[in-house]
Amino acid sequence: MTPADLFNDIQTFGSENTNTANIEKFARYFKEGFDAYGLNQEQVTGKVSEILSIPGITRELIQETTLLLVKSPKYDLTVIAIRLILGFQKSWTTDTFKTVEKWFSLGITNWAQTDYICGELMNLFFKKNLADLQKIGPWRTATNKFQRRAAVVSLIKPMKLDTDFSPYYEFIAPMMHDPAREVHQGLGWFLRETWKKQPEAAEAFLLKYKDTSPRLIFQYATEKMTAEGKERFRKDRRTSPSPRGEGAGG
């Protein structure tokens, strides 16, 4: 069996099980468009289990197949790619991380794919020491805005197991003026989570950027604060640049 054979089999499965109702149900969450077969969780799980039970199936074959799956515009195929990679997590290598890294240049085009990769795969890459801040450092300036989003969202679970957040703040500092709304949301989400654990450190970091960074970051980051707490992070209109310079984050 070749990667092309396996890809064609999965693609045929998707076509034969297209669910228009599911597509319409989830499309509203994707303003950039939602191209999918509409497979449900049971169908995805069943197909992945079927593939992983094929005699002689290897991690290398799966990794090559995922490059084809992610390149497809169909959302479901990226979900299947993630689940297939997870099936071999006990034998992951640095090459597995590099395969997932390639996905962003091939076909990661929405926030849901990105966050699923971060939540299901990147956390484990960090735990297995196959990824770290240095290895994902280049993601912060990637062409694909969703890879930039992944650079920060990937840190949420590892951060929760740490006690020193200073390396994380240093890592995300260059991203605090990123032009993409999806990145602003990811930064705000991460900072909200750090605030829950170490509010003083999170607030000190946020105060450095309150007059220059996109407001959407602060909308997310201060979501759990009291009204009085949020007030501290309002932009000072007397000294800050015009809101027109904020792009999608205003």
C-alpha positions in Angstrom: 0.0 0.0 0.0 1.2 3.5 -0.9 0.3 6.9 0.7 -1.7 7.6 -2.5 -3.6 4.3 -2.1 -4.5 5.1 1.5 -5.4 8.7 0.7 -7.7 7.7 -2.1 -9.4 5.2 0.2 -10.0 7.8 2.8 -11.2 10.3 0.2 -13.7 7.8 -1.1 -14.9 7.1 2.4 -15.5 10.8 2.9 -17.4 11.2 -0.4 -19.6 8.2 0.3 -20.6 9.6 3.7 -21.1 13.2 3.0 -23.6 14.8 5.4 -24.9 18.1 4.2 -26.8 18.7 7.5 -23.5 18.5 9.5 -21.7 20.8 7.0 -24.4 23.4 7.4 -24.4 23.1 11.1 -20.7 23.8 11.5 -20.2 26.3 8.6 -21.4 29.2 10.8 -18.2 29.0 12.9 -15.9 29.5 9.9 -16.2 33.0 8.3 -13.5 32.1 5.8 -15.6 29.2 4.5 -16.0 25.6 5.5 -15.2 22.8 3.0 -16.0 19.4 4.5 -17.7 16.0 4.1 -19.5 16.5 7.4 -18.3 13.2 9.0 -19.3 12.7 12.6 -16.9 11.7 15.4 -18.0 8.0 15.2 -17.3 7.8 11.5 -13.8 9.4 11.9 -12.9 7.2 14.9 -14.1 4.1 13.0 -12.1 4.9 9.9 -9.0 5.7 11.8 -9.2 2.4 13.8 -9.7 0.5 10.6 -6.6 2.0 9.0 -4.4 1.5 12.1 -5.4 -2.2 12.2 -4.2 -2.8 8.7 -1.4 -5.4 8.8 2.0 -3.9 8.2 0.9 -0.3 8.5 3.8 1.9 9.6 4.4 5.3 11.1 6.3 6.4 8.0 3.5 5.4 5.7 1.0 7.3 7.9 3.2 10.4 8.0 3.5 10.5 4.2 -0.3 10.0 3.9 -1.0 12.9 6.2 0.8 15.3 3.9 -1.8 14.3 1.2 -4.7 14.5 3.6 -3.8 18.0 4.9 -3.3 19.3 1.4 -6.9 18.5 0.7 -9.3 21.4 1.3 -11.7 19.0 3.2 -11.7 19.7 6.9 -12.4 16.2 7.9 -9.3 14.9 6.2 -7.1 17.0 8.5 -8.9 15.7 11.5 -8.2 12.1 10.3 -4.6 13.1 9.7 -4.3 14.2 13.4 -6.0 11.1 14.7 -3.7 8.8 12.5 -0.6 10.6 13.8 -1.9 10.1 17.4 -2.2 6.4 16.7 1.6 6.1 16.5 2.5 8.5 19.4 4.5 5.8 21.2 7.0 5.7 18.3 7.1 9.4 17.4 10.5 10.9 16.4 11.7 14.3 15.5 10.7 13.4 12.0 7.1 13.2 13.1 7.2 16.7 14.5 8.7 17.9 11.2 5.9 16.2 9.3 3.3 18.1 11.4 5.3 21.3 10.9 5.0 20.9 7.1 1.2 20.8 7.4 1.0 24.5 7.8 2.6 25.2 4.5 0.4 22.6 2.8 -3.2 23.3 3.9 -3.9 24.5 7.5 -6.4 27.2 6.7 -8.6 27.7 9.8 -8.6 28.2 13.6 -10.2 24.8 14.3 -7.6 22.8 12.5 -4.9 24.8 14.2 -6.2 24.5 17.7 -6.8 20.8 17.3 -3.2 20.3 16.3 -2.0 22.4 19.2 -4.2 20.7 21.8 -3.8 17.1 20.6 -0.3 16.9 19.1 1.9 19.8 20.2 1.3 19.2 23.9 2.6 15.7 23.5 5.6 16.8 21.3 6.6 19.1 24.2 6.1 16.3 26.8 8.3 14.0 24.7 11.0 16.7 24.2 10.4 16.6 20.5 9.5 20.2 20.4 10.4 23.3 22.5 10.4 27.1 22.3 13.5 27.1 20.2 12.1 24.6 17.6 8.8 26.5 17.2 10.5 29.9 17.3 10.4 30.4 13.5 6.6 29.8 13.6 6.2 33.3 15.1 7.0 34.9 11.7 5.6 32.2 9.4 3.7 33.3 6.3 0.7 31.3 7.3 -1.1 33.2 10.0 -2.4 30.0 11.5 1.1 28.7 12.0 1.8 32.0 13.9 -1.4 31.3 15.9 -0.1 27.8 16.6 3.2 29.2 18.0 1.3 30.7 20.9 -1.6 28.3 21.3 0.8 25.4 21.4 2.1 26.8 24.7 -1.1 26.7 26.7 -0.9 23.2 27.9 2.9 23.1 28.6 2.6 26.4 30.4 0.1 25.0 32.8 2.7 22.4 33.9 5.4 25.0 34.5 6.0 27.5 37.3 8.3 30.0 35.5 6.4 31.9 32.8 9.1 34.3 31.9 10.4 32.3 29.0 6.9 32.2 27.5 6.5 35.9 27.9 9.8 36.5 26.2 8.8 34.1 23.4 5.5 35.8 22.6 6.7 39.4 23.1 7.7 39.8 19.3 4.1 38.7 18.4 2.3 41.4 20.3 2.0 43.5 17.2 1.1 40.7 14.7 -1.4 41.9 12.1 -3.7 38.9 12.1 -6.9 38.7 14.1 -6.5 35.0 14.6 -3.2 35.5 16.2 -4.6 38.2 18.4 -7.2 35.8 19.6 -4.5 33.1 20.3 -2.4 35.6 22.3 -5.3 36.7 24.3 -6.3 33.2 25.1 -2.8 32.3 26.2 -2.5 35.4 28.4 -5.9 34.7 30.0 -4.7 31.3 31.0 -1.4 32.6 32.4 -3.4 35.2 34.3 -5.5 32.5 36.0 -2.3 31.0 37.4 -0.1 34.0 38.0 -2.2 37.2 37.7 0.5 39.6 38.8 3.0 38.4 36.2 0.4 38.4 33.4 -0.8 41.9 34.3 2.7 43.3 34.3 3.3 41.9 30.8 0.0 43.2 29.5 0.6 46.7 30.9 3.7 47.0 28.7 1.6 46.7 25.6 -1.8 48.2 26.5 -1.3 51.3 24.4 0.3 49.7 21.4 -1.0 46.2 20.9 -4.3 45.3 19.2 -7.3 45.6 21.5 -8.6 42.1 20.7 -5.7 40.6 22.6 -6.8 42.5 25.7 -10.5 41.6 25.2 -9.6 37.9 25.5 -6.8 38.3 28.1 -8.9 40.3 30.5 -12.1 38.3 30.0 -12.1 36.8 33.5 -11.1 40.0 35.3 -13.5 42.2 37.2 -14.7 45.4 35.5 -12.3 47.4 37.7 -9.5 45.1 36.7 -10.2 45.5 33.0 -10.2 49.2 33.4 -6.4 49.2 34.0 -5.8 47.9 30.5 -7.8 50.5 28.6 -5.7 52.3 26.0 -4.6 55.8 26.9 -6.0 57.8 24.0 -3.8 60.8 24.8 -0.5 59.0 24.0 -1.4 56.0 21.9 -1.4 55.8 18.1 -4.6 56.2 16.1 -6.9 53.1 16.2 -6.7 53.0 12.4 -3.2 51.5 12.7 -4.6 48.4 14.5 -5.8 46.5 11.5 -8.0 43.5 12.3 -7.4 43.8 16.0 -9.3 47.0 16.6 
